[in-house]
Every structure is written in C-alpha cells, then in structure tokens.
Amino acid sequence: MAAPPKGTLAAIKVILSFLLDGPETHENIKKRLRREYPHANWSRSVVNVSLPALVAQGLIVLIGSGARRGDDLYEITEEGIADCRRSAPEASRSVGPLREPLEIWIENSKPEELPRIIATIKALEREASDKQSDAQMRLNSERQLGRCGPSNGSAYQGRAHYAVLLDNVMYWRQRAERYKQLRASLRGSHDLHQRRPADDHG
C-alpha cells in the first residue's frame, strides 16, 4: 500500500472520518476541512493529495467521477471503517491539546499587539458561538426527524448518533467559553493569585 504523503497524516485521518457520515464529494470534503479545522496548518493541496493516498491504501473508493475534480464522489470501505475504529482510541488518549498558533502568538507577543489579539479572539469566540448554534439546530432537527431513535435510547445507533451530535454542541460551547476566559485573562480581569477551577485538577 502507498504511504501517506509526508506531513498530512493528521489531515488524512480527519478526511477519512468525514466519510463515515456517508459518500462525499472532493469539493465538500475541502469545504468541511476548512470549516471544521480553520486553524490547522495544512497546505491548500492537502485534500488533493490525501484522497488518492486513501484510495491507494484501500481505505476509500471513487464511486463517481464528476465533470470537475471537485465533483468526484468518494465512499469509505470496510477497511477504512476498521482503520477509523483502530485510530479513535489512540487519538482519544493523546496527551493534552496541541499548541495552537494563537497560543504561540500570545505567548511571544508585545503589549502593543494586545488590541489585535483581543480582536482576533473576539472573532474566534463569535465563530465558535455561531458553530454552537448550528450544532444545536442540527441536533434539534435530527431529533425531530426521528434519526436519534426512541426517546428512551433503546436503539443503539440512534443513541450513538445523538451522543455525537450533543458532543459537537458541547465542544463549540466550551471553545466559546475558552475564548471568553482568554480575553478576560489578557485584559487583566482576573486576580492571578486567586485559585480557579482549572487549578484544582491535577
């Protein structure tokens, strides 16, 4: 099997996981990668090189060729599903979050950069709040359409679908709160010597 392109392994895993939701076009995968991972430092061509690599590994198949490359339709294989299941526990056990470019910028910034940093964080907070609203609407819609199964959770697939949708809502809610706290800390709104909830975990 072909090895994944150098430096794109994380993107390949993300793209493969997108296809667990069902067949997807090249263009929609590209849009989703930009939308859900806006701060990832992947090259603009990462989808172009990752999809052929996944096909070469037998993890996805091309099920429809479009008039344009963006219209090509891909589907995950049984091997791809198995690969995602193997990778998920390992990813869940990763130690701590990766340093984001925003954190590196803040830690190496100068006082005169603070207004621009605060403006950037506010924009990220608004974006996270918007994504939380979108996630909540999707959860509500899927529930109303009956895709989460009976209200007592007796259908496992429906329960699993609900759990992932709810987790997405919580993820964006927590990110919005994180940005809010980050702004407050940078503005000096907190007593640095006062113990906070995060200090009590460890």
C-alpha positions as CSV (number, residue, x, y, z in Angstrom):
1,M,0.0,0.0,0.0
2,A,1.2,3.6,-0.7
3,A,2.4,5.6,2.3
4,P,0.5,8.7,3.2
5,P,2.1,12.0,1.9
6,K,4.6,13.4,4.4
7,G,3.1,15.9,6.8
8,T,-0.5,15.1,6.0
9,L,-1.2,12.1,8.3
10,A,-3.5,14.1,10.6
11,A,-5.4,15.5,7.7
12,I,-5.8,12.1,6.2
13,K,-7.3,10.7,9.4
14,V,-9.8,13.7,9.6
15,I,-10.8,13.3,5.9
16,L,-11.3,9.5,6.4
17,S,-13.5,10.2,9.4
18,F,-15.7,12.6,7.3
19,L,-16.6,9.7,5.1
20,L,-18.0,7.8,8.0
21,D,-21.1,10.0,7.5
22,G,-21.6,8.7,4.0
23,P,-20.3,9.3,0.5
24,E,-18.9,12.8,-0.1
25,T,-17.5,14.8,-2.9
26,H,-14.0,16.2,-3.2
27,E,-15.2,19.8,-3.0
28,N,-17.4,19.2,0.0
29,I,-14.6,17.5,1.9
30,K,-12.4,20.5,1.1
31,K,-15.1,22.9,2.4
32,R,-15.7,20.8,5.5
33,L,-12.0,20.7,6.3
34,R,-11.7,24.5,6.1
35,R,-14.9,25.0,8.1
36,E,-14.2,22.5,10.9
37,Y,-10.4,22.9,11.2
38,P,-9.9,26.6,10.3
39,H,-6.6,26.9,12.3
40,A,-4.9,23.7,11.1
41,N,-1.7,24.4,9.3
42,W,-2.4,22.1,6.4
43,S,-1.4,23.0,2.8
44,R,-4.1,24.1,0.4
45,S,-3.5,20.9,-1.6
46,V,-3.9,18.6,1.3
47,V,-7.2,17.2,0.1
48,N,-5.9,16.8,-3.5
49,V,-3.0,14.5,-2.2
50,S,-4.9,12.8,0.6
51,L,-7.8,11.4,-1.4
52,P,-5.5,9.5,-3.9
53,A,-3.4,8.2,-0.9
54,L,-6.6,6.9,0.8
55,V,-7.7,5.2,-2.4
56,A,-4.2,3.7,-2.8
57,Q,-4.4,2.3,0.7
58,G,-7.8,0.8,0.0
59,L,-9.5,2.9,2.7
60,I,-11.8,4.7,0.3
61,V,-13.0,4.2,-3.3
62,L,-14.0,6.6,-6.0
63,I,-17.7,5.8,-6.8
64,G,-18.4,8.5,-9.2
65,S,-16.3,10.7,-11.5
66,G,-17.6,14.2,-12.0
67,A,-17.1,16.7,-14.8
68,R,-14.7,18.5,-12.4
69,R,-12.4,17.0,-9.8
70,G,-14.4,18.7,-7.1
71,D,-17.5,16.7,-8.2
72,D,-15.7,13.3,-7.8
73,L,-17.6,11.2,-5.2
74,Y,-15.8,9.0,-2.7
75,E,-17.0,6.3,-0.3
76,I,-15.3,4.7,2.7
77,T,-14.5,1.0,2.5
78,E,-14.8,-1.7,5.2
79,E,-11.0,-1.4,5.7
80,G,-11.4,2.4,6.1
81,I,-14.1,1.9,8.8
82,A,-11.9,-0.6,10.6
83,D,-8.9,1.9,10.4
84,C,-11.1,4.7,11.9
85,R,-12.1,2.3,14.8
86,R,-8.5,1.4,15.4
87,S,-7.4,5.1,15.4
88,A,-10.1,6.6,17.6
89,P,-9.0,5.2,21.0
90,E,-5.4,6.2,20.3
91,A,-6.4,9.8,19.3
92,S,-8.6,10.0,22.4
93,R,-5.7,9.1,24.7
94,S,-3.4,11.9,23.2
95,V,-1.7,13.9,25.9
96,G,-3.2,17.4,26.1
97,P,-4.1,19.8,23.3
98,L,-1.6,20.7,20.6
99,R,-0.2,24.2,20.9
100,E,-2.3,26.4,18.6
101,P,-0.8,29.2,16.5
102,L,-2.9,31.6,18.6
103,E,-1.3,30.5,21.9
104,I,2.2,30.8,20.4
105,W,1.4,34.3,19.1
106,I,0.1,35.4,22.5
107,E,3.0,34.0,24.5
108,N,5.5,35.7,22.3
109,S,3.5,38.9,21.8
110,K,4.3,42.5,22.9
111,P,1.9,44.8,24.8
112,E,1.2,46.9,21.7
113,E,-0.2,43.8,19.9
114,L,-2.9,43.3,22.6
115,P,-5.7,45.1,20.8
116,R,-5.2,43.0,17.6
117,I,-5.0,39.8,19.7
118,I,-8.2,40.7,21.6
119,A,-10.0,41.4,18.3
120,T,-8.8,38.1,16.9
121,I,-10.1,36.2,20.0
122,K,-13.4,38.0,19.9
123,A,-13.8,36.9,16.2
124,L,-13.0,33.3,17.2
125,E,-15.5,33.5,20.1
126,R,-18.2,34.7,17.8
127,E,-17.4,32.0,15.3
128,A,-17.5,29.3,18.0
129,S,-20.8,30.6,19.2
130,D,-22.2,30.5,15.7
131,K,-21.0,26.9,15.3
132,Q,-22.6,26.0,18.6
133,S,-25.9,27.4,17.3
134,D,-25.5,25.5,14.1
135,A,-24.7,22.3,16.0
136,Q,-27.7,22.8,18.3
137,M,-30.0,23.3,15.3
138,R,-28.7,20.1,13.7
139,L,-29.3,18.2,16.9
140,N,-32.8,19.5,17.2
141,S,-33.5,18.7,13.5
142,E,-32.1,15.2,13.7
143,R,-34.2,14.6,16.9
144,Q,-37.4,15.9,15.2
145,L,-36.7,13.7,12.1
146,G,-36.5,10.6,14.3
147,R,-32.9,9.9,13.5
148,C,-31.9,9.6,17.2
149,G,-34.4,6.8,17.7
150,P,-36.9,6.4,20.6
151,S,-36.7,8.9,23.5
152,N,-35.7,6.2,25.9
153,G,-32.5,5.5,23.9
154,S,-33.4,1.9,23.3
155,A,-32.0,2.0,19.7
156,Y,-28.2,1.9,20.0
157,Q,-27.4,3.6,16.6
158,G,-29.8,6.4,17.4
159,R,-28.3,6.8,20.8
160,A,-24.8,6.9,19.4
161,H,-25.9,9.5,16.8
162,Y,-27.4,11.6,19.5
163,A,-24.3,11.4,21.6
164,V,-22.0,12.6,18.8
165,L,-24.4,15.5,17.9
166,L,-24.6,16.6,21.6
167,D,-20.8,16.3,22.0
168,N,-20.4,18.7,19.0
169,V,-22.7,21.2,20.7
170,M,-20.7,21.0,23.9
171,Y,-17.4,21.2,22.0
172,W,-18.3,24.6,20.4
173,R,-19.8,25.8,23.7
174,Q,-16.6,25.1,25.5
175,R,-14.5,26.7,22.8
176,A,-16.6,29.9,23.0
177,E,-16.2,29.9,26.8
178,R,-12.5,29.3,26.5
179,Y,-12.1,32.3,24.2
180,K,-14.1,34.4,26.6
181,Q,-11.9,33.4,29.5
182,L,-8.8,34.0,27.4
183,R,-9.9,37.6,26.7
184,A,-10.6,38.2,30.4
185,S,-7.2,36.9,31.4
186,L,-5.4,39.0,28.8
187,R,-7.2,42.2,29.9
188,G,-6.2,41.6,33.5
189,S,-9.7,40.9,34.6
190,H,-8.6,38.0,36.9
191,D,-6.7,38.0,40.1
192,L,-3.7,35.9,39.1
193,H,-3.2,34.7,42.7
194,Q,-6.8,33.6,43.1
195,R,-7.3,29.8,42.7
196,R,-9.6,29.0,39.7
197,P,-11.4,25.7,39.0
198,A,-8.7,24.7,36.5
199,D,-6.1,24.9,39.3
200,D,-7.8,22.2,41.2
201,H,-7.4,19.5,38.6
202,G,-4.1,17.6,38.7
